[in-house]
Structures are given as structure tokens and as C-alpha cells.
Amino acid sequence: MDSSKISVGLVVHDYDPNYGQGRYCVELVRRLHKDVRFTIFANTFNAPQFEGETRIKIPAIRFNALTTVYSFIPSAQYLVGKHPVDLIHAQGLTLWYADLITGHICNAAREKRMNTKWVKPRLFMRLVIPTERRFYRHQSNRRLIAISRTLEKEVRQFYDWNRPVSVIYHGTDSDVFRPAQSTEERNSLRQRFGVMGDQWTWLFMGEATKGLRQCIDQLKQFPEARLLVVTRSRLESFMAQADLLGVRSRVVFHGFESQPELAFRAADVFLYPSDYDPFGMVVTEAMASGIPVVVGRDMGASELIDHEVNGFLFDPHRPEEITACLRLLRNSPGMAETVGRLGRATLRQFGWDTCAAATLQVYKEVDAEKRSGASPRTVG
């Protein structure tokens, strides 16, 4: 074992590329395992094990999101203490304290902007927010990696964060997420997803609460459009909505897809009317795939979009703005092609190598600060 390497404990619920935080951790380890000694603390593992990587299973009660959070925290804190590392790198609220936090969400901001009356998500946030606030205020915290400027602002505003922040966007693999290379590939994928080759196809991918209802509503304005839905969410209420509106025959409820890159290649437009998302990797993956994205203007990934240049932005609470973006794309196929091409060009600048290199620099800075015996710095 090379003792000259920084040892980092990555703490995440699921070390699995099928989940946002898990994919972030897997991509970091994939690129940095030769420079960093990683110990992965997680409840589940679903990724290749790299040289020098150690894995520690964290027991948790996975009945629902709330039991997951509150059973995982004490177990993780105990086992991290049993396996000392130079730096503890937490993925949000995963233990009581850490040296470095990557913030993936700010639940206090989410509660303010969430447009739902559903009891379960609101109860979850009401219970988690006080704990999350105390976590971010813990005196051991030295640095925050924010996945967007939006998230940095939210954590400072709602949780009084006053330590240094590094804004590092999530990466996107533009070799995996790429346009279809031929008409034959595109048509084959459309057939795979139950869409005819000449149908104007929108794609929604992600948690259904992040705008699926608005997507289905838009079908009333565009009788020629089809909607492909790729999600692991329960869909009964959305199927009922489509039935009520008389558009059920134009929606393909595909469910979960283990190869999401294939769905992007089968679509003409990526539509994502989310009213809250601190980043939104599905947006950057769609851009890398060369299709125009039509997304809520306040999400983190929108920081990479110039309206009507490499994507389209709208207020998700104003359906007429969504309609206007879609109508412009429908009436200007040349513009759609250009926007998709420029979106892919943008995302080629934000690969996982760039994300990993910036994160390694943060590791070195925080490690040097700890070794010097300096107390965590405050700013502002």
C-alpha cells in the first residue's frame, strides 16, 4: 500500500452508476484510484472494483427514503471511525460530520420551490431539513463541492454555510452519450422503444415528479408528437392523466432503462420541466447526445445553456413558455439540428476527467490544510 497517497473515505448510500450520487462516486474512483486510496462506505455496491479500493458495507433500513437516511447515518459514522482515512468525503447528509461535502441537493430550497401537495415528500423534507442544517453547520466541515452555482447559493442562504466552496459541475461521458451514427441505428432504437421512425418524439427521463405531468399536458398542443417516458417512478397516476386527456396512445411508458444513452439516440427532443434540480445529469447527457434540450430555467444544468443557442429555457410554471419552445423547434428543424450540435459541443468541455481533476485538487488542498493543523476557514 502506497502511504504517500491521500486516503479518502467516500460515503454514499449506493455505489451504483444507476443513481446520480453513485455515478459521481464511481466516475471519481475510476479516474483517481491511481492517485488516491479510496475506501467506499455504502449500503449497496454495483460497480467494478478498482485496484487499491476498499469497500465497507454500511447497514441501513431501506423501507423508504426517511428510514434510509436515519439508519445509514449512525452506522456510517461508526464504521468510518473504525477505518480511519485522511479525508472523509460525504455525499450530502450521509453521516454526522465530514471534512469535505459534495452537495447534491438542498432540501430547504427544494421545499420552497416544490409544486406538490403530496404528503410523503413534504413530510420527508420537514423531518430531514433540521438535520441537514445541523450537518452543514458542523465545525469539522472544511470545504463544500457544489455541483452548480445554484446549489452553492442555496446552501449559503438556507444553511448559513460560511466555509470555502468549489463549484465543480458533474461530468458527462460524450463517448457513451452520443448521437445516433446512422439512420439505421436511430430507426432500430426507435423500434426498440416502441416509436415509429418518422414520429416527432419527445423524451422525458428521471423522477416523474420532475415534470412528467407537464410533458403529458403539452401533448394536447401537438397532435403529431409522441412522448417516451423513461423512469423508475410509479406511473399509475400519470397513465390515468394521459387517459383523461385522450393522449394515452401517444405516450410510451417504458419504465427504467439500464442503458439510458440508447433512449437519447431514439428521441428528437429532451423535455424536462423540473421546477427543482440542483444540477440534472439527464440534461447534460441529452446535450451530449446531440438532441435539443427544453428545460426549466432555474435548475443547475441551465447554467450551461444559452437560450435558443445550445438549448431552450423556460419557466416550468408557465405552460405557454414550454409550448413556445416546442413550437419553435417543430417549425424550425434546421434550428433544432444546430442547437443539438452546439449543445454537444458545450458538453464536450465538461467530461468526467475534468470533474475528477478538479476534485483531486480539492483533496490536495483540504489534506494540506488538515496536516498543517489549521482550523476550518470561514469566508465572507
N, C-alpha and C positions, 0 to 999 in steps of 0.2 A: 504493500500500500504506500502511495506517494504522500508523505506527510506535508510536502511543500504545497500541495493543492488546498484551496479553500474547501472546507466541508460544509455542505448546505443541506439542511433538512427541509424538504418541500412537503408542505402539509395541505392535503386536498381530499375532499370526500371521495372522489372517484378518479383514479389514474387511468383515464379512458378517453381516447380521442373522439368518441361519440358525444362527449359533453364539452361545453366551452372551456371551463376551467381545466378539465382533464386534458384537452387537446393542447392548451397553452403549456401545461407542465410537460407533457410528452415531447412536444417540439423543443422546449428548452433543453431537456435532458439529452435528446437525440443529438443536439448540436454542441452541447457544452460538457458532455461526460468525460472528454479527454482533458479538460481544464479544471473540472470541479468534481469533487467526490460527493455524489448525491445519496442521501437517504430519503426514500419516499415513504411518507406516512399517509396511508389511505385505507379506506374500507374495502374498496374493490380495485383490482388490477386487470387491465385489458390492453396491454401493450408489450412489445418486445423488451426484454431486459438487456440493458447495455453494460458493457464492461465497467466494473468498478461500482456499479449501482447496487445499493442495499434496499430491501423492501421490508417495511414493518406494517403489518395489518392492524388497523385501528377498529376495534369492535364498535358497532353502532346499531341502534334500533331503527330500522328503515320503514317504520309503519307509515310515516308521512314526513313532509319537509321539517315540521317542528320537532318531531322526535329525533330525526336525523341530526339536526343542528345541536340539540341539547344533550344528546347521548354521546355524540362524537367529541365535543369539546373537552370534557374531563378526561376521557380515555386518551385523546391525543396529547393533552398536557402531561399526563402521567408518563406515557411511553416516550415522548420526546425527552423528558428528564432522564429516562433510563438509557438513552442513546445520545450522548452529548455530541453536538456539532458546533462549528464556528458561528454559523448564522442560521436562524430559524426564518424561513420564508413562507409565510402563511398566505393562503388563497382566501382572502376575506376572513370572515368570522369562523375560524376552524379550531381555534384554541384560545386560551385566556390572554396570552401575550406573545409577541414575536419581535424580532429585530427589524424585519422587513415585511411589508404587507403589499401584495398586489390587490388593489381594489377592483373587483369585478362588478360591483353593484353598490348603490347607496339606498337602502330600503326606506330611509326617511324621505328622500327625494321621490322615490317610486310611489310612496303612499300619497304624496301631494298631487302627483300627476296621473295616478291610476284612475281610469274611467270605467269603474266596475262597481256593482253593488254586491258581488259575490262575497259571502261571509268568510269562507276559508282563507282566501288570500289576504283579506283585511285583518282577520284575526292573527294570522301568521305575522304580519308586519307590526301590528300593535304589540305583540309579545317580544319580537326579535329586536325592534329598534332600540329600546333602552339598553339591551345587552351589547348591541353593535356600537352604540355610542360610547359605552364604557370601554369597550375593546379598543377603539380608536384613540381614546384619551389615556391609555395606559402609558406610564412613564418609560417603559422599556423601548417603545417604538422609536426607531431611528429614521426610517425612510418609507415613503409611500411610492409605489409604482402605480400610476393612474393610467388606465387603458385609453383615456381620452382627456382632453381639456375639460370637457363637460363633467366628467366624474371628479376631476380634481376640484373644480368649483363647488360641486355638491358636497364633497367630504369636508371641505373647509367651511362651507356655510352651515351645514346641518350638524356636524360633529366637532366643530371648533378645532380642526386639525391645524397645528402650527409648526409642523416639522417639515424638512425638505421633501419635495415631490419631484419625481422624474416621470414625465409623460412619455410612455412607450406604447405605441399602437400595436395591437395584435398583428402577427404576420399572416400572410396568405401564400400558399404554395401554388404559384402560377403555372407549374408544370402539371399538377393534378387538376386544378381548376382552370380549364382552357376551353376555347370554342370548339365546336364540332369541326373535324378536319375535312369533312366531305358531306355532300347531300345524303349519301348513303348512310353514313354514321348517324346523322341527325334523324333521318326517317326511321332508322332501326330503333333508336332510343324513343322516339315518339310512339312507335308501336308498343314498345316495352311498357310505357306509362299509360297506354290507352288513349293516345291522342292521335288524330289523323294528321298526315303530313302537311296539309295546307291550312289547318286551323290556326287562327291567331291565339296563341297560348300564353296566359299569364301563369307565373309560378309564385305560390306562397310557400315558404318553408320556415319552420320554427314553432315556438309555442303558439297555440291557437289564440290565446288571449292577446297576442301582439298584432292584432289587426285582421284576423281571418274574417270576422263578421263584416268589416268594411269592404273587404275584397268581394265577398259574395254579393253585397249590396250593389257594387259597381256593375255587376253583370247585367242589371236591368237596363243600363245605358248603352250596352254594347252587345246586341244580339248575336254578333258574329264571333264573340270571344269565348274561349274555354279557360277554365281555371284548374290548374293542377295543384293539389294540396299535399305537401309532404310534412308530416308532423307525427310526433309520438303522443300528442294530446288526445283526450277523449273527444269524439266528434258527433255524438248523438244530437246535441242542440244545434250544431251547425248544419247537419243534414236536414233537421226539421226546418231551419231557416230557409235553406235552399228549396225545400218542398213548398213552403209557404209562398215564396216569391216566384215559383214556377220556373226555376233555373236549375233544378237538380240534375237534369240530363246534360248540363254543360259544366258540371263540376266532377273532377276525378279525385275522390278521397283516397289517396294512395297509402296513407299511414307512414310509418317510419321507413327510412331508406338508409341502408348501411353504406351506400356509395352515392352520397348527395351530389357529387360532381356530375353524375350522369343526368340528373334531373335538370341542372342548369343548362346543359347542352341541348336538352329537348325543348326549352322554352324560348319565347320571343321577348318576354318582359319579366323582370322580377318586381313584384308588388309587395310592399311591406309597410303597411300603415300603422306601425307601432307608435304609441304615444309615450313609451319609455323604453330605452335600451341604452345602457352606458357605452356600448360600442356596437355590436351587431355583426359578428363574423359572417353571417349569411349574406350580408350586404356586400362586403368586400370579396367574398367568394363569387358572388354573382358578377361583380365588376370584372374580376379576373377571368371569368368565363366568357366575357365579351358581349353580354347582353345588357341593355339599358336598365338601370335601376330606378324605381319610383318609390321613394321612401320618406318617412316622417322627418321633418327638418331639424328636430331637436335631439335626435339620437347622436351618439358619439361618432359613428361612422360618417355622419353627414359633414363632419369637419374636413373630410377628404373630397367632398363633392362641390363642384361649381354648377349651379343650377343651369340646365339646358346646355351644358358643355360636356361634362362626363357623367351626368346623371340628372335626376329630377327630384326636387324637394317640395314638400307641401305641408300644410297644417293638417294633421290627421283628424282634427275635429271639424274640418270644413270639407265635406264630401265633394263640393263643386271644384275644389282645387285638385283633388285626385282625378276627377273626371277630365278636367282641362289638360292635365299632363298626359293621360292616356289617349285623349283625342288627338293631341299634337303628335304623339308617336304613331298613332294609326294613320293619320293623314300625311305623314312625312317619313316614309320608310327609309329614305336616304339619311335623314337626321338620326333615326334610330340606329342605323348602322354606324354612323360616325360617333355618336355618344357611346355606344358599346365599345368601339375600338379605343376611344380616349379613356374610358373607364379602365380597361385592361392595362393601358399604358401607365395610368396612375398607380395601379396596384402592384405593378412590377417593381416599384420603388420600395414597397413595404413587405418584403419577404420575411420568412422566419429567421433567416440568417441575420438580417438587420436587427430584428427584435432581440435575438439571443446575444448579439454582440453588445447591444446597449445594456442588457440585463447583466452581463458579465462585468461590465464597467461599474455598475451599481454594486455588485457583490464586492468588488475590489475596494471601492470607496468605503462601504459600510464596514468591511472587515478591518481596514486600516484604522478607521475611527475607533472601533472597539478595542483593537490591540493597543492603541495609544492611551487607553483609559479615559478618553473624553466622554463626558455625559452627552446624551442625545441633544442635538442642537434644536433651537427653535428659530423660526423666521417670522418676519412681519411684526 
